[in-house]
Amino acid sequence: MQALFELKKPLPFDRNLFENMEKTALKLLDGTEKEPYTQAIVLFSATGKEYSVRINNALSQEKTDETALIKTIKESGDTEIGCVLCMWQDHGIDIPSYAFRESLCALDPKNSESLMFVMTADGVAAVKMSAVMK
């Protein structure tokens, strides 16, 4: 996999939490058509609850799957997100769409401090969402 970020100082993160989120993403993608723009987004809230969605076409302008996930989180009242994992069908780790990241930050200003998993030359690392909102 190609590195998405070059980090001088990666942030510490819970490897077990990442692996559990990764398993959820793989389950969401398992058995789906190998479409190039299919991805899974897995969120872990500050209260310890996991939220997830499979997006069949991440390039779609409609963003209905992302919007539905934001609505679910909002209705739960559990709006502070601790970690974000976005995985493509080929199992590459990436950041979700700008619109989704913007929606998370609008949902709860603390979400700008959420950890997002990214690919680096050294493997998976974590960055704050605020680092990818510029």
N, C-alpha and C positions, 0 to 999 in steps of 0.2 A: 504494500500500500504506500502511496505517496504521502509524504508529510504535508500537513496542512499548515502547521505553525512551526516557527523556529523560536523556541523559548529560551531566554537566558536563565530564568529561575522559575521552574514549574511550581505550582501550588500543591501542597500535600492533599491527598484524598484517600478515602477508605477503599482499598482494593476490593474487599469483599462486597461492599455496596456496588461498586462498578460492575463486578462480575454478576451479581444478581440482576442488575438493570440490563446488562448485556444478554443474559439468558431470556429475560422478558422480550427484548427486541428480537432475538433470534426466533423465539416462538411466534411472534407476530408475523415475521417474514417467512417462516417455514410453510411450505406448500403453496405459496403465492406464485403467480406468474413471474418469470424473471424479467419483469419490465425494468428498464433502466432508471426510471424516476420514482420507483417505489421505495419508501423509507418507513422506518419505525421511529417514533419519538417516545421516550420513557422519561417521566419526571418523578422525582422523589421529593416529597414535601418536607418542610421543617418539622412536621408532626410525625413523620415516618410513614406516610401513606404513599403508595405508588399509583401513578396515573399513566396511561399509555394509549397510543393510537397508531394504526397503520395508515399511511397516506399512500394511496394508489398512484397518484401522479403529483409529485411535489412541484411540478412546473405549472400546474393548473392555476388559473387566475382566481378560481372560486374559493379556494382554501376552506372548503366546508368541513373537512376532517379536523383541521387545526382549530377552526372556530368552535366546533362541537367540544373539543377537549378543553378549551378555555372556558366555555360555558359550564361544563361539568365541574371544573375546579372552582369557578365562581359560586355556583350553586351549593357546593359543599362547604363553603366558608373557609376552606383550607388553602388560602391563596399564596402563602409564602413557600416558594420552591427552593430547595437546597441544592439539587443536582439535576442536570439535563443531559440526556444521551440521545443522540440522533444517529441512526445507522441506516445506510443504504442497503439495497437488496444484495449487493456484492459483499456486504459486511464491513464496508468502509465506514469509519466514524467521521462525522462531519458536524457542522453547526446547522440548526434548523433555519428556515427562511427568516429574513429580516422582519417580515410582518409578524411572524409568530413570536420572535424575541421581543419585538416592540409591544405586542399584546400582553406578554408575560410581565413586562415592566409596567405597563399601564394597569394591570390587574393588582399589582402590589409593588410599590417602589423598592422594597427590600430585594426584589428579584434581580435587580441590577448586580447584586452581590452573589447570585447563584453560581455554582460551579458548573461549567460546561466541559464535557469531555471532548478532546480533540486529538488528532493524530499528529505526532511529531516525528522527527528523525529517530528518536529513541523509543518510540511506541506511544501508548496512550498517556496523555497528561491532562491536567485540568487548568482552566483559565476562568476568571470571573466574566460573567456575561457583559459587564460594562466594557471589557476589553474588545468585544466583538460588536459593539454598538456604534462604532465611529464610522 
